[in-house]
């Protein structure tokens, strides 16, 4: 058994306390990504697989299609092509975007820093 003194808890998440101006970075990210101020951003980061209930997520988005939003899926998985087809069938192509696993993309970089809220 390991003693409690040798155990260290490392919290998950990002530490944004050292960012000079979160508001500036958020505004710059929205500008770079051409996201209007009134548009809500939904973000899914992970494997695009049905077990994560992504069908319900996309079908729910169809119910609020008149609302100003963008949904970004960052990741890949066996259900990516079928999910893109569902997005197309529901008429959400202009609101739902896929960013694959390209961690160098502008959106992935900004989203990973929590800048698009």
ABEGO torsion letter per residue (X at the ends): XBBAAABBBBBBEBBAAABABAAAAAAAAAAAAGBBAABBBBBBBEBBBAAAGAAAAAAAAAAAAABBBBBBBBEBEAAAAAAAAAAAAAGAAAABBBAEABAABAAAAAAAAGAAX
